[in-house]
């Protein structure tokens, strides 16, 4: 019984294990730690936002959202995003194109500059623009003479947001463009396509998932940016408050429900972004798999 | 004259990729650009296409200088090594791409694509995407796409490199048939000398950016212009001989000195088929042991080892081998019927000077 039982147990163990796997205990222990971490630090706070927003009921939630100053904040966020994302789309595609397709002096400098907004603290970035465009700033007198307001006005917010979200599209596109290579584009040229036609019909379609991915990320960050916008906006209620700034202001005015209500909108945006991101990643992976595939040779009749 | 290159060179920074190349391609010809990797042949092809601009020299298509003409304006078809099919478009759209750019009518496009699908054996595949095709099918789609707008020249860059050996053979034969039917001037790049020999009307051989020889397959095989070509095409036994007392020697082998003075060196080469072998040790001048035989289908490649240790590659039919009663390890006598002088004291000979020589008969030899 003992010998038989031992060998049976061993067989059962080896069936579920490959040579390189840890024991089931270690595997499940690691998974549990990760899950608990996600639960405590990510999921629960997120759910709490919705719980707090609805704590005084649906009516209070709705009233918080239709408040005129809140509506102005939502409008401003949408406007800023509607300007920043297309701008960064153009810049990002141009930068990625230059880096992926050409060899030129200063290329590594450009790549470093593209990553700059990621390494700079958002507050520092905002301060940078105040120093440049503020009344006491470098261009201050020049702008004031022409009655152009940048700092403490919408243009400043747009500039700050464009800066912060610049890398997303470019960084997403560069590796994808480099992986695709230039042969397809050269083929298009030999078939008579102009540079522009090649770009539209061949280059863009081949990077579409990466491009969409970059846009999604850019959008999410543009809507949610706080630090840089906080420095340049001046916090003028109803005029230069974006949604994140509005959340801060409402909370400081002890209007917790209101604050959480606006925050819940941003949280919904986050969830939507996450969903789309996952979908696009899947599509990209599938495209990549297909590129590696070759059908077998057909039988010769 | 369909395409001409006159003194064309291409520099990439410090590197000379193509060095002073002059070639004239005839209308309707099927020409191979052959050579080892890095030889400059792909660069030459790309300069004809307009994908590279020559540093110096002229590229002419049908007598017109096209250096300043863009790729789009040259009306050439180009097939890339890795097909470069548009992976987001199906087979129909890939082939129709050039026609769409040229603003052909929809009905005309459909007719032309159908014509090509039939000609290339791709019927029924028009809705498939590149990743759903086999390697051979992809290559044919790539060629169909290049030929759809009826270019005056077809350029192929190692078209069969990425395909299995068996398929490569089939595609090769298919290309020859296609060329016969369509009669488009075709230039293709390859590093496979068998492919170049089998397929082309003429071969241009490149090495390190230099043009080594232009000729028909027969010419480059039987009359190689220099040692590089001699060694690159087919199998060649190359011997370095030292001249003593008015004759050139390498161990026991003796050759005429061809005017080289005593003390200097002479390089000669001879093909395996030029070696005559006999089991009768008295038949020929030199002795050797038959070391290895390699089965090549119709012929046998035979490796002879001389008493000095020198190895010579020879060839005979299976019948001859059996008739002579030979086996690995047999002692044989042999002689070298024909050889070429490749160089004297390191200096390359021009094609007119280097010629094939018949070995002068020794006294007593009668065969």
Interface residues (C-beta under 8 A of the other chain):
Chain A: X183 X184 X186 X187 X188 X189 X190 X191 X192 X193 X194 X197 X201 X202 X205 X206 X208 X290 X291 X293 X294 X295 X296 X297 X298
Chain B: X49 X51 X71 X72 X76 X77 X78 X80 X82 X84 X85 X86 X87 X88 X97 X98 X101 X102 X129 X131 X132 X133 X134 X135 X136 X137 X145 X146 X149 X164 X167
